[in-house]
């Protein structure tokens, strides 16, 4: 569902945080890949009268459905979803744009008397939303990005440590896209990202639900999911994207496994090897997500491999939403994944 342009524009160009509804209750559902965030958020919205605001960077792009495990119309069960299929895969979409769009969506849902459920697994998006990061709106410099893309991540990280040690201290040294963006901000503005970015937490009341599973359970699920994606036509999806002139250099193609699937389509990689590489890549990403989630504020953690966990979550969230108790029990602090 698209957000009214007037609302998103107003929040983007004015003091967005100051325009938000004080005390609005917002439920966040987060967790590592394949822990069941989508199914849980839909169940919560159905039981408690809510709408879902997507916080997964891979769901933004139209035509990228199978490889992102985007919920189908049938799976959405009639629940309105915001910030899904809002960009062509040839377009870019940055963090500042996401924040403006997400706040606009949350406000629209709240104004209709519905409960906003923010659901996703992109840690940076989620943390930026919860903490109210003030992100500079610096237009992308594609020529600079192309040049930087040719350099190994180790060199980019070393460069970032020189120009912006504070940002480097919080960065993933292997995440080239984030490293390039931080360097780009410095090159375009002459100032380090840490000097021009800030935080202004939104005036919402958050209830953060975290899903996790033992990796011995989660990794096999991920591995089977990747194989299922290929069986369901992932290569055909990538062929259609190629026909639309989507190239491997575009930000949308950084979604896990898409470049590997493209290599299969173009004859550079055997399908079995692409599957293996994608599985290993997602395993690494799960560890990365767990590291990020440890830095979050209070999270109510649930093991989503337990049969009746969903009813437990619904009961806790219902109490929060209905204000039937004045003071919620102190939640467990964020501890990342169950196994480390």
C-alpha positions, 0 to 999 in steps of 0.5 A: 500500500502506498503512503499518501505523497503529501504525508511523506513529503511533509515528514521528509521536509519538516521536522519529522520527529516533532510532527509525530503523535506523542504516546502512540503505541507501536509494536515492532516485530524483529528477528533473524531471517526465517524466524517467522516474523511475517507470519507472526506480524500478520497474526498479530494484526489480524487479532488486534486490529492492525496494519503492517509497516515493512522494515525489510529492505528487500520487500521494497522492490517490485518484481523481486518476490521469490528470492526475498520471500516476500509475503504473497497476497494470499499470505497477507490475509487481507491485512494492509501492508505498507512500504512493499513494492514501492520502488522499481528495482532500477531505483535507489532507496536510502535510509533517510527515505525509509525513515520518512516513509515509515514515520508517515505510514505509522502516523497514517495507521495510527490516525485511522485508529489501527495499531501500527506493526513494524515488521522486518529483519533489516537491523539498520532500518529498525534501529534507525526508526526506534532511535530516531536517527537524523540521516543526512539527505545526500544524493547518491554519486553513482560515478564515485560509487562505481569507483569505490566498488572496485576497491576491496572492503578492507581498503574502504574500511581503512579509508573510513577509519581515517576520515570518520573513526566514530562511524568506522567503530560501529561499521561492519568492515565487510559491508561494502555498501555501508562503507561506500555510503559513509565515504560518499557522505564525506566526499559530497559534504566535506564532513564525516557522517558522524558529525552531521547525523544525530538521534532524536527518538520518536515520542512513541511507546514501543513494544519490541518483539524479538524472534529467535531460534537455535541455529541448529534448527534455523540453519536447516530451515534457511537451507531448505528455503533457498532450495524451495526458492529455486524450485519455485522459479527464482531463476525465471524471476531473475531473467525477468529482472534482466529483461527490465535492465536490472544489473548486478551493480544496482542496490536492489541486486545486493539482496542475498542470492540475486547476483548468484542466481544471475550468475547461473542465468548467465552461465557463470555458475552452476545452480548447486554452487549458487545454492551453496553460496547463498545458504552460506551467505544467509548464515553469515547474515543471521550472525550479523543480525544477531550482533546488531540486535544485541545493541537494541533497547529492551526486547521481549524475546520468544523462541519461535520454534516452540509450538505455542509461542504465538499465543504467548506473543498475542497475549502480551501485545494485547495487554500492551495495546489495550493499556489494560495494565499500567506498567508492563513487566520489565522485558528481558534485555536484548541478548541476540541469538540463542546460540553464539 
